[in-house]
Structure formats: structure tokens, C-alpha cells
Amino acid sequence: MACAVACDLDGDGDLDIVGGSEATPYNESWGVAWWRNEGGDPPSWTRFLVDASFDNVMSVAVADLDGDGRLEIVATSWNDHQIARFAYVGGPRSLWIRRPILYSFTNAHDAECADLDLDGDLDVVGINSTPGGVVVCASDGAAAPVWTVQALSPPMAGGKAVSLLDLDQDGDTDIVACAMDDHAVAWWENRGGSPPAWAHHPISSEFGGCVEIDPVDMNGDGLVDLLVADATDGAVYRLLCEDLAAGLWTRHLVASSLAVATNVRGRDFDGDGDVDVAAVAKIPGRLAVYEDHGGAWHPLDLETDFLGGWALACADVNGDGDLDILAGASALGILNLYENTSHLVGAGPEPAAGGLRLAANFPNPFNPRTTIAFTLPETETVQLTVCSPGGAAVRALLETRLPAGDHRVAWDGRDDGGRRVPSGVYLCRLHAGGRVLMRKMALLK
């Protein structure tokens, strides 16, 4: 498995899995597939093939591109040289139809979706390896979208990954990308307009060969940092944003001994309030979690014989309130779910019985609705707010006095003005009894 994502694809309230396979010397590519979550603990799964002929799949994402309320699959094919979307057409066999977004995109490697021009529909951003560069495919918003393609400059030789988020926290979606051959990480600032104008900002060119990035606030200062997997160095680094306007970033090693590191994710796996790191490597194959203990990284190997390790995703798949890990190895032809338990990833102390508690939202990631659960030890005046990564209020969900016990509140992905917010990471902030608890939520479109 080269790529995987957890999402509620069938809209039944639990998280399913979408994946794509890479052709290797050991296994042939079988294209795009999805696994339906049948429930249970642990969950059981039913596999459905989406498109067996989409060859050498490098990335998958999910989004409602045509606005019909149903998620589609967006994938890139290295050998078919294209970005395509797959729409569900029904039937007992789970039938899908492929609709290309961008042809002749040589060695397409990654694609993500977001509303870049704030016109209410989703656009697609892709990156390819040869000759290498970032392209924006703007949708016209029709039921069968027509795409206007804009190539961003400068090119990026050996382009590997893109990530879409509001990096400068000005209300629109920016683009972050990395390239292996250029040894570089850079971002493009969305200057607004239709189509948007883009300003290029280099971040770093000191990597051996960066292949994956994950934006996350690693140190809690309100600025989005970047985790980088470097295949050439066999390492994972964090790029800390010290001053975005000045272009000041500092590089720090998280882990080495990851020969051909391929993927990385930063999440709070143990629930202690800081960001841990999950990383996967391709040769000879390794999957590990690096737990943050006050700036010192404590490794825990989940797999040490994981040849072709590549796919990596994090989500609360079984709905028990903590983050699980989904990882795949293309050479072995496997996709595994690693359930987060106290003996798997070292957990912090449990809240005292009857204490104030803010649970992880479910589902997470979500689109467009998620439920937030919290527990009050006694009657309190409660403020529950959705915030940007920088702490700016996005949506006031609750401000009232509540009795002791368990409570649930839903968020529909809209701000206080009723507008849908962009994809990205948001903070859920609970203020009660003189204490403030926070959780990160990921909105995917």
C-alpha cells in the first residue's frame, strides 16, 4: 500500500478506509480500493475495488467535488500520468466511474483538495516528479466540473507532496510543497482573487531528499510548523516556524535510522497535550512512534520488518476517543490498523474520576460534521469554542451553565457567520471551572 486515508465514505457515521497500491518488484498495482467499516471491536472490514486499472497509485484523498453531498475519491497515478476523481454510481458491487481532472501530468505524485478562491466549490492542487511542479486545478463549480489549470512557479524537480492549509492565518488556503531532487520545502501564499495570485516563499533547501510533509504546531506557539520525512537522510525533521513573515525557520532532528523514510504524521497519541510523531520507512521497512517527553523523543517500534512501508494515516477508527494508526507496506502488499491502547503507545495518566474531561472529537478527520464530547465534575459555566491554530475564535459552540455529567455538542464546519470554513486543523477549546482544555480537529473536504 502506497497511500491510505480514513474517512466516512459511505456516510453511516463510522470511519472507512480508502487506499491505493504501488507497483513493486514483489507485487503488481491493483489500483484504488476502499474498505467498509462493518463495526465491532476490533472493526471488521469489507473490501471493494474502485478501479483496478489506475496504475501505480501514489496518493488518495476524499472530497465532495461536484457538490452532491457524497464523497468522491481523488487519486494520482504515476504510470497513467494523471490526477483523477472517482464518483460512486451505486449498485450492489459498489460501482465507481473515473473522471480525469488532469491528463499528461508526468509521474503524478500527490493531490489535495480545498476551496482556494473562496467561491464555494473545491479545487484540486497536485504535484508531480517529472519535470516537477505544483499545479492548481480550479473548478468551475458545475455538477460535472470543468478544470482550469494553473502551473505555479518556480518548478520543483522531483516534487513529492503538497499540503493545503491557512499557513499565514489570513482566512484563505495556502500551499506547502516539498521536492526530493530540489531538496526543498516551500510555500505559496494565496494573495486572493479569482483565480488567486500566488507568492512563492522558500522555506528550506537543506534536505537530502524530502518526500513528505505534515503541517502541525509542534511547540504550541500558535504558528504552524512542518514535519518532514527525508528519504535520502533516512530521517524525520521538524521545521519550526520562528517568524513566518521574515521567512525564519529552524530545523531539528526528531529521528534517524529510518532508511528511505517515506511518511510522517504529528499527533498527540498519548493524550498528554503535546505532539508525538509517527514515521514509516521503506527499506528495510520500519514503523515507529516517537513520543515527546519534554523535548526528548522516546521511540517505540510497531514494525521492524515492513518492507516498502509507505502509507500512513492517523484517526480514531474505532471511536474510543484516541488516535489509531493506519499503515501499509507496498512490497508486502499489506495494510494494517494499529489500535491505540495503553500498552501500545504510552498514555499519560487518566483524568481523575469525575474530573473535567474533553474527549477527542468523532469522527476525526471529518467532513463536514463532528461531535465533541466533554465531562463536567460539577455544575459549571461552560464556554466551548472552535479556534484557528493561532487561537482566533472561529465558532462559539456553547456558552451556558450546565450540570455535572457528560455532554455532547456538534460542529458543522461553519463559522459564526454561517460560512463553511476551509479545510485544515482547528482547535476545540473548553473553558470551565477556571480550567482550559484543548483538542485538535482536522476538517477535510
Secondary structure as UniProt FT lines:
FT   STRAND          3..7
FT   TURN            9..10
FT   STRAND          16..20
FT   STRAND          32..37
FT   TURN            40..43
FT   STRAND          45..51
FT   TURN            52..53
FT   STRAND          57..63
FT   STRAND          72..77
FT   TURN            78..81
FT   STRAND          82..90
FT   TURN            91..94
FT   STRAND          95..102
FT   TURN            106..107
FT   STRAND          108..114
FT   STRAND          123..128
FT   TURN            129..132
FT   STRAND          133..139
FT   STRAND          147..151
FT   TURN            157..158
FT   STRAND          159..165
FT   TURN            167..168
FT   STRAND          174..179
FT   TURN            180..183
FT   STRAND          184..190
FT   TURN            193..196
FT   STRAND          198..204
FT   STRAND          210..216
FT   STRAND          225..230
FT   TURN            231..234
FT   STRAND          235..243
FT   TURN            244..247
FT   STRAND          248..255
FT   TURN            259..260
FT   STRAND          261..267
FT   STRAND          276..281
FT   TURN            282..285
FT   STRAND          286..293
FT   TURN            294..295
FT   STRAND          296..303
FT   TURN            307..308
FT   STRAND          309..315
FT   TURN            317..318
FT   STRAND          324..329
FT   TURN            330..333
FT   STRAND          334..338
FT   TURN            342..346
FT   TURN            353..354
FT   STRAND          357..358
FT   STRAND          370..376
FT   STRAND          380..387
FT   TURN            389..390
FT   STRAND          393..402
FT   STRAND          405..411
FT   TURN            416..417
FT   STRAND          424..432
FT   TURN            433..434
FT   STRAND          435..443
//
